[in-house]
Amino acid sequence: MKKKLSAVLLSSFLLLSACSSNSGNTSNSAKPADQAPASAKEITVWAWDKNFNIAAMKLAEEAYVKDHPDVKINIVEYAQDDIIQKLNTGLNSGTTSGLPNVVLIEDYRAQSFLKAYPDSFQDLSSSIKASDFADYKIGSTSLNGKQYGLPFDSGVTGLYVRTDYLQQAGYKADDLKNLDWDKFIEIGKVVKAKTGKDMLTQDPNDLGLIRMMIQSAGSWYLKSDGATPDLKDNAALKDAFQTYKSLMSANIVKITSDWNSFLAGFNSGAVATVPTGNWITPSVKAQADQSGKWAVVPFPKLKNTAGSVNASNLGGSSWYVLNSPGKELAADFLGKTLGSNVDLYQKMLTNVGVIGTYKPAASGDAYTKADDFFGGQKISSDFATWTTQIPKVNYGMHTYEIEDILKVGAQSYLKGTDLDKVLGDAQSQAESQIK
């Protein structure tokens, strides 16, 4: 058990991203957060981010209690790291007392919990139809043929582009559709020369871009078993590192150091593109005077890796039911709302900005609505289409531990160390640290 706990705790370092927000003062509509539900007609839910996950869950609550007025749903907000700590502490003790019925877990961390505490989560296979959700989400939310998580938001990526800057450089948004990173760099050099604007921002301590690149090729830091490090001979990872260095060497990257400077990079007009998850849309639209100056095109693919596509993912989470008293009601709640309610997904997109991974919802009115900020583009429909194209990978248990190793390796590579040595050393270190 100590080894299991250690594995999960090691997975608990946070990568700053919009979908992994640590904002959140504890709030509760009914009772102290650490109390278990008082009756079989109550459901307690834990999640982070009041403006996104919590807001979406409140819409699900509204939909469910309309037909089940005798059920009370307590939605509790915690920061993500607090949820991880509380889950680890409770589940490691062997009891679910004081834990919620439903909990949100980031997809990159899900396998850690499912494998470390195999009897602690309710099998939802009979409550939802897994094939109704984006294929790429099933790898992280299932284990040994059983569906434990209800796939929630999509971290589908896109390339947000400033159409006015492109026009100044002699390009249109269409010129950036379905391109590879080499072509992106070529265009970026022209944009920099003609406008003085960098092409994108990059935080040296955030390997989100590398992560997006390798998933576009159906690859990950681990082999398909989700446990064995796959760094030294990983063709996609090698291609991604080489591409990353080419970006840096091209002098088209604005270096940032934190989330706020990342936002400032595009809100201030300092960069021409933003390659990231769709959850950045509200932040892009926050600068109202830039309305009509943006478009979104598919994410660039790796040029030298066979099978790389113009679609990837960054972030995303799913809902889980704990194997504790009240699990049947909790599973029914999820199944009849986020597991099947198309209208609910329209409201979540319209009111909250959630791009869901529930396939039947993608043809709804909210998804096909034109967005004036993006020049009338139906960006939600585009994101829904790209979601279906994301390669499925097994995130496994060690995403953040391996990235801690690769951050050091990336800087060493940028300073001139041979790439084969960098990845070989990373492989050895990962094998010795990850058990």
C-alpha positions in Angstrom: 0.0 0.0 0.0 2.9 2.3 0.7 4.1 1.8 -2.8 0.7 2.5 -4.2 0.3 5.7 -2.2 3.8 6.8 -3.3 2.9 6.3 -6.9 -0.2 8.5 -6.6 1.5 11.2 -4.5 4.2 11.4 -7.1 1.6 12.1 -9.7 0.2 15.0 -7.7 2.5 17.9 -8.9 0.4 20.4 -10.7 1.0 21.7 -14.2 -0.5 25.2 -14.5 -3.1 25.2 -17.2 -6.6 26.5 -17.6 -8.2 23.2 -17.3 -6.3 22.4 -14.1 -7.2 25.5 -12.2 -6.1 25.8 -8.6 -8.5 28.6 -7.9 -11.2 27.8 -5.4 -12.3 28.7 -2.0 -14.3 25.9 -0.5 -18.0 26.4 -1.1 -20.9 24.2 -0.2 -24.6 24.6 -0.8 -25.6 22.4 2.1 -23.0 21.2 4.6 -19.4 21.1 5.7 -17.3 19.7 2.9 -15.8 16.8 4.8 -19.1 15.3 5.9 -20.4 12.3 3.9 -24.0 12.5 2.6 -26.5 12.2 5.4 -29.0 10.1 3.4 -29.4 7.9 0.3 -31.2 10.9 -1.3 -28.2 13.1 -1.2 -25.2 13.3 -3.5 -22.0 15.1 -2.7 -19.8 16.2 -5.6 -16.2 17.5 -5.4 -14.6 19.6 -8.2 -12.4 22.6 -8.9 -12.9 25.8 -10.8 -16.2 27.6 -10.0 -16.4 29.2 -13.4 -16.0 26.0 -15.4 -16.4 22.6 -13.8 -18.6 23.8 -10.9 -20.7 25.9 -13.2 -21.3 22.9 -15.5 -22.1 20.6 -12.6 -24.7 23.1 -11.3 -26.4 22.9 -14.7 -26.4 19.1 -14.4 -27.9 19.4 -10.9 -30.6 21.6 -12.2 -31.5 19.1 -14.9 -31.6 16.2 -12.6 -33.6 17.6 -9.7 -36.2 18.8 -12.1 -37.2 15.1 -12.5 -35.9 14.0 -9.0 -37.1 16.7 -6.6 -36.4 14.5 -3.6 -32.7 14.4 -4.3 -30.3 16.9 -2.9 -27.0 17.5 -4.6 -24.2 19.2 -2.6 -21.6 20.6 -4.9 -18.3 21.4 -3.2 -15.4 23.4 -4.6 -11.8 22.6 -3.8 -8.6 23.4 -5.6 -7.4 20.4 -7.6 -4.4 19.6 -5.4 -6.6 19.6 -2.3 -8.9 17.0 -3.9 -6.0 14.8 -4.8 -4.6 15.0 -1.2 -8.0 14.3 0.4 -8.7 11.4 -2.0 -5.3 9.9 -1.3 -5.6 10.3 2.5 -9.1 8.8 2.6 -8.6 6.0 0.2 -5.3 5.0 1.7 -7.0 4.7 5.0 -9.3 2.0 3.6 -12.5 4.0 4.1 -14.6 6.3 2.0 -16.0 8.1 5.1 -15.9 11.8 4.5 -15.3 11.5 0.8 -17.8 12.5 -1.9 -20.0 10.3 -4.0 -18.8 12.0 -7.2 -15.4 13.5 -7.9 -13.7 15.2 -10.8 -10.2 13.8 -11.7 -7.9 15.1 -14.3 -7.4 12.6 -17.1 -3.6 12.6 -16.7 -4.0 11.4 -13.1 -6.9 9.0 -13.5 -5.0 5.8 -14.0 -3.0 6.5 -10.8 -6.1 6.4 -8.8 -7.7 3.5 -10.6 -4.6 1.3 -10.3 -3.7 2.3 -6.7 -7.2 1.9 -5.4 -8.8 -0.7 -7.7 -11.9 -1.4 -5.5 -12.7 2.2 -4.7 -14.5 3.4 -7.8 -17.8 2.3 -9.2 -18.0 0.6 -12.6 -20.1 2.9 -14.8 -20.3 0.5 -17.7 -24.0 -0.1 -17.3 -24.8 3.6 -16.6 -23.3 5.2 -19.7 -22.5 4.1 -23.2 -18.8 4.5 -23.6 -18.9 4.5 -27.4 -21.0 7.7 -27.2 -17.9 9.6 -26.0 -14.7 10.6 -27.8 -12.5 7.6 -28.3 -9.4 9.2 -27.0 -11.0 9.7 -23.6 -11.7 6.1 -23.0 -8.1 5.1 -22.5 -7.7 7.2 -19.3 -11.2 6.6 -17.9 -11.3 2.8 -18.2 -9.3 -0.1 -16.8 -9.3 -3.8 -17.5 -12.3 -3.5 -19.8 -14.5 -1.6 -17.3 -15.6 2.0 -17.7 -15.0 3.9 -14.4 -15.1 7.5 -15.5 -17.7 9.5 -17.3 -15.7 11.5 -19.9 -16.3 15.2 -19.5 -14.6 18.1 -21.2 -12.4 18.0 -24.3 -9.0 19.4 -24.2 -9.0 19.4 -28.0 -6.4 21.7 -29.3 -6.4 24.3 -32.1 -4.1 26.9 -33.5 -5.6 30.4 -32.7 -4.3 32.9 -35.3 -4.4 36.7 -35.6 -5.8 37.1 -39.1 -4.7 40.8 -39.3 -1.1 39.9 -38.6 -1.2 37.1 -41.2 -2.7 39.5 -43.7 0.2 42.0 -43.1 2.6 39.2 -43.8 0.8 38.1 -47.0 -1.1 35.1 -45.6 -4.7 34.1 -44.9 -5.9 31.8 -42.1 -6.5 29.1 -44.8 -2.7 29.1 -45.4 -2.2 27.7 -41.9 -4.8 24.9 -42.1 -3.5 21.4 -41.9 0.1 22.4 -41.9 3.1 20.8 -40.3 5.5 22.4 -37.8 8.2 23.0 -40.4 5.8 25.1 -42.5 4.6 26.8 -39.3 8.1 27.9 -38.6 8.6 29.1 -42.2 5.5 31.2 -42.0 6.5 32.4 -38.5 9.8 33.8 -39.8 7.9 35.9 -42.5 5.4 37.1 -40.0 8.2 38.2 -37.6 10.0 40.0 -40.5 6.9 41.8 -41.7 5.1 42.6 -38.5 7.8 42.4 -35.7 5.5 40.0 -33.8 6.6 36.7 -32.4 4.7 33.6 -33.6 3.9 32.2 -30.1 4.8 32.2 -26.5 6.6 29.4 -24.6 7.3 28.8 -20.9 10.6 26.7 -20.7 9.2 25.0 -17.6 6.0 23.9 -19.2 6.2 21.0 -21.7 2.5 21.3 -22.8 3.6 21.9 -26.4 5.7 18.7 -26.4 2.8 16.9 -24.9 0.5 18.1 -27.7 3.0 17.2 -30.4 3.5 13.6 -29.3 -0.2 12.9 -28.8 -0.8 14.2 -32.3 1.3 11.2 -33.4 -0.5 8.7 -31.1 2.5 8.6 -28.8 3.1 9.2 -25.1 5.9 9.2 -22.5 5.0 5.6 -21.6 4.4 2.5 -23.7 0.9 1.3 -24.3 0.9 -0.5 -20.9 0.8 2.9 -19.3 3.7 2.0 -17.0 6.9 1.4 -19.0 8.9 4.6 -19.8 9.2 5.1 -23.6 11.7 8.0 -24.1 15.0 6.8 -25.6 13.6 5.2 -28.7 10.4 7.2 -29.0 10.4 8.6 -32.6 7.6 11.1 -31.9 9.3 12.5 -28.8 12.5 12.9 -30.7 10.8 14.7 -33.5 9.0 16.9 -31.0 12.2 17.9 -29.3 13.8 18.7 -32.6 10.8 20.7 -33.6 10.9 22.5 -30.3 14.5 23.4 -30.8 13.8 24.6 -34.3 11.1 26.9 -33.0 13.4 28.4 -30.4 16.3 28.8 -33.0 14.0 30.6 -35.4 13.7 33.6 -33.1 9.9 33.5 -33.3 9.1 32.6 -29.7 8.3 35.0 -26.9 9.5 33.5 -23.6 7.1 33.6 -20.7 7.4 32.5 -17.1 3.9 32.0 -15.8 0.2 31.8 -16.6 -0.4 35.6 -16.4 2.5 36.3 -18.9 1.1 33.6 -21.2 -2.3 35.4 -21.2 -0.6 38.8 -21.7 1.3 37.5 -24.7 -1.8 37.2 -26.9 -4.1 39.7 -25.1 -1.5 42.5 -25.6 -1.1 41.6 -29.3 2.5 40.5 -28.9 2.1 37.1 -30.7 0.4 36.0 -33.8 -0.8 32.5 -32.8 -1.7 30.5 -29.7 -1.4 26.7 -30.1 -3.3 25.2 -27.1 -6.5 23.7 -25.8 -9.9 25.0 -26.6 -10.4 26.1 -23.0 -8.4 29.2 -23.8 -11.3 30.6 -25.9 -12.8 32.8 -23.1 -9.4 34.3 -22.4 -8.8 35.1 -26.1 -12.3 36.7 -26.3 -11.6 38.7 -23.1 -9.9 41.3 -25.3 -13.1 42.8 -26.9 -11.2 45.2 -29.2 -9.7 42.2 -31.0 -13.1 40.9 -32.1 -13.0 39.9 -35.8 -9.2 39.6 -35.8 -9.0 35.9 -34.7 -9.6 32.5 -36.3 -8.9 29.0 -35.3 -7.3 26.3 -37.5 -6.3 22.7 -36.9 -3.3 22.0 -34.7 0.0 21.6 -36.7 1.3 18.0 -37.1 4.8 16.6 -36.8 6.5 16.4 -40.2 8.8 13.5 -39.7 6.7 11.1 -37.7 4.4 8.8 -39.6 0.8 8.9 -38.4 0.9 12.4 -36.9 -2.4 14.2 -37.5 -3.7 17.8 -37.2 -5.4 17.1 -33.9 -4.3 16.7 -30.3 -5.3 17.3 -26.7 -4.2 19.3 -23.7 -5.9 18.7 -20.4 -9.4 17.6 -19.7 -11.0 15.8 -16.8 -13.7 13.2 -16.1 -16.2 12.3 -13.4 -15.9 9.3 -11.1 -18.3 7.7 -8.6 -16.8 6.3 -5.4 -17.7 2.7 -4.5 -19.5 3.7 -1.3 -23.1 4.1 0.0 -25.1 6.1 -2.4 -23.1 4.9 -5.4 -26.3 3.7 -7.3 -27.9 7.1 -7.0 -24.7 8.9 -8.0 -24.3 6.7 -11.0 -27.9 7.3 -12.0 -27.4 11.1 -11.6 -24.3 11.1 -14.0 -25.9 8.7 -16.4 -29.1 10.7 -16.8 -27.3 14.1 -17.1 -23.8 14.1 -18.5 -24.2 10.6 -19.8 -27.2 11.2 -22.1 -28.7 14.7 -22.0 -28.0 16.5 -25.3 -29.8 19.6 -24.2 -27.6 19.9 -21.1 -24.5 19.9 -23.3 -26.0 22.8 -25.3 -26.5 24.8 -22.1 -23.0 23.9 -20.8 -21.4 25.2 -24.1 -23.6 28.3 -24.3 -23.4 29.3 -20.6 -20.0 28.0 -19.5 -18.0 27.3 -22.6 -17.6 23.6 -22.1 -16.8 21.6 -25.3 -18.0 18.2 -24.2 -16.9 14.8 -25.5 -20.4 13.4 -25.7 -20.7 12.7 -29.5 -24.5 13.1 -29.9 -24.4 16.6 -28.6 -22.0 17.9 -31.3 -24.8 18.4 -33.8 -26.8 20.7 -31.5 -27.6 24.3 -32.1 -25.0 25.6 -29.6 -22.2 23.7 -31.4 -23.2 25.0 -34.9 -23.6 28.7 -33.9 -21.3 31.2 -35.6 -19.0 33.2 -33.4 -18.6 36.9 -34.5 -15.4 37.3 -32.5 -13.8 34.7 -34.8 -15.2 36.3 -37.9 -18.3 34.2 -38.0 -16.5 30.9 -37.8 -18.3 28.0 -36.1 -15.4 27.3 -33.8 -17.4 24.9 -31.5 -18.4 22.8 -34.4 -14.8 22.7 -35.6 -13.5 21.8 -32.2 -16.1 19.0 -31.9 -14.9 17.6 -35.3 -11.2 17.8 -34.2 -12.1 16.0 -31.0 -13.1 12.9 -33.0 -9.7 12.9 -34.7 -7.5 13.0 -31.5 -5.3 9.9 -31.3 -6.0 7.7 -28.4 -3.1 7.1 -26.0 -2.7 5.7 -22.5 -1.6 8.5 -20.2 -0.7 6.0 -17.5 0.4 7.0 -14.0 3.5 9.1 -14.5 2.9 12.1 -16.8 4.2 14.8 -14.4 7.1 12.8 -13.0 8.5 12.2 -16.4 8.0 15.8 -17.4 10.1 16.9 -14.4 12.9 14.8 -15.9 12.3 16.0 -19.5 12.3 19.7 -18.5 15.9 19.4 -17.5 16.7 17.4 -20.6 15.0 19.9 -22.9 17.2 22.8 -21.5 20.3 20.6 -21.9 19.4 19.8 -25.5 18.8 23.5 -26.3 22.3 24.3 -25.0 23.9 21.7 -27.3 23.8 18.3 -25.7 23.2 15.5 -28.1 19.5 14.5 -28.3 20.1 10.8 -28.2 22.1 11.3 -25.0 19.4 13.5 -23.5 16.6 11.0 -24.2 18.8 8.1 -23.1 19.6 9.7 -19.8 15.9 10.5 -19.3 15.0 6.9 -20.0 17.5 5.7 -17.4 16.4 8.2 -14.8 12.7 7.4 -15.4 13.3 3.7 -15.1 15.1 4.2 -11.8 12.6 6.6 -10.3 9.2 5.2 -11.5 8.3 1.9 -9.9 
